[in-house]
């Protein structure tokens, strides 16, 4: 019973602080770590008699946490610096995850500088965001 309480407390803390005990630190393979933690969850469930439904729920929470950590946040300041110095090449678009437009900008010199200027303004006002969500750090 004490192990179950400790396990539940750890999971609650992980969820609350949006960090994962299994993913913290430096690991070679994030997926392997999650699989190992899932295996630990199943073994812990056998000992503590958790239901399969609760195990699935905990695994979903764990995967959500891992996805958030794996993405990493993009900085609006970095995007601004990239568009200022390499805007014509479209490097900022690659950084933000818009690879197709990045290739187009690279091949056409930022649509002859026009799209680079538009992107500069859009990054400053915050309308050009990363493909996977919002900026982690803003201006």
Secondary structure, DSSP 8 states (H G I E B T S, - for coil): -HHHHHHHHHHHHHHHHT--TTTSS--S-HHHHHHHHHHHHHHHHHHHT--HHHHHHHHHHHHHHHHHHHH---BHHHHHHHHHHHGGGTHHHHHHT-HHHHHHHHHHHHHHTHHHHHHHHHHHHT-S--TTS--SB--
